[in-house]
Amino acid sequence: MIPLPLLENLSSEAKYDLVCRQAARIAELEAQVRALQKQVQALQAQLSKNSRNSSKPPSSDGLKKKRMCSKSERKKSCWDWAEIVILDPQVFFA
């Protein structure tokens, strides 16, 4: 950041010039903020798309996260097959 001179030591023309440069810089920064906001919106829209709500193939969805069960929900319906095999291998190999 550029240190500003004391305003008391500036002439009226110098103060006017300083204000004009600051206004121009503010306009540049506002334009940059608007461009970045548009970019964020585009990226958020891209993240929200999957194969169900766009023309993307299912393979582009990535891996599904395993559903976590609460203690009250712990039933066989909530486990995946690997957990059932680990917990009770005789279910499959009896």
C-alpha positions in Angstrom: 0.0 0.0 0.0 1.3 3.4 -0.9 1.7 5.8 2.0 -0.5 8.9 1.5 0.9 12.4 2.0 -0.5 14.6 4.7 -3.6 16.3 3.2 -2.8 19.5 4.9 0.4 19.8 2.8 -1.4 19.3 -0.6 -2.7 21.9 -2.8 -6.3 21.8 -4.0 -5.2 20.4 -7.4 -3.2 17.7 -5.7 -6.1 16.7 -3.5 -8.4 16.6 -6.5 -5.8 14.4 -8.4 -5.6 12.1 -5.4 -9.3 11.7 -5.1 -9.6 11.0 -8.9 -6.9 8.3 -8.7 -8.6 6.7 -5.7 -12.0 6.7 -7.5 -10.4 5.1 -10.5 -8.8 2.4 -8.3 -12.1 1.8 -6.5 -13.8 1.3 -9.9 -11.0 -1.2 -10.9 -11.5 -3.2 -7.7 -15.3 -3.2 -8.0 -15.0 -4.6 -11.6 -12.6 -7.2 -10.3 -15.0 -8.2 -7.5 -17.9 -8.5 -10.0 -15.7 -10.8 -12.3 -14.8 -13.0 -9.3 -18.4 -13.2 -8.2 -19.4 -14.4 -11.7 -16.6 -17.0 -11.6 -17.7 -18.2 -8.2 -21.3 -18.6 -9.4 -20.1 -20.5 -12.4 -18.0 -22.9 -10.3 -20.9 -23.4 -7.8 -23.2 -24.2 -10.7 -20.7 -26.7 -12.1 -20.3 -28.4 -8.7 -24.0 -28.8 -8.3 -24.4 -30.8 -11.6 -24.3 -34.5 -11.6 -25.6 -37.2 -14.0 -29.2 -36.9 -12.7 -29.6 -33.2 -13.5 -27.3 -32.7 -16.5 -26.1 -34.5 -19.6 -22.9 -35.7 -17.7 -22.3 -39.5 -17.7 -22.7 -41.3 -14.4 -19.0 -42.1 -14.3 -18.3 -38.4 -13.8 -20.2 -38.3 -10.5 -17.3 -39.7 -8.6 -17.5 -42.2 -5.7 -20.6 -42.2 -3.5 -20.0 -41.8 0.2 -21.1 -44.6 2.4 -24.2 -43.8 4.3 -23.5 -43.4 8.0 -26.0 -44.8 10.5 -26.9 -43.5 13.8 -26.9 -45.8 16.8 -30.7 -46.2 16.6 -30.5 -47.1 12.9 -27.9 -49.9 13.1 -29.7 -52.7 11.3 -28.6 -54.9 8.5 -30.2 -52.6 6.0 -27.8 -49.9 7.0 -24.6 -52.0 6.7 -22.8 -52.6 3.4 -21.9 -56.1 2.3 -18.2 -55.9 3.4 -19.3 -55.1 7.0 -21.7 -58.0 7.1 -19.0 -60.4 5.9 -16.5 -59.1 8.5 -19.1 -59.3 11.3 -20.6 -62.6 10.4 -18.7 -64.6 7.7 -20.9 -67.7 8.3 -23.9 -65.9 6.6 -22.1 -66.3 3.3 -19.9 -69.4 3.9 -22.2 -71.7 5.8 
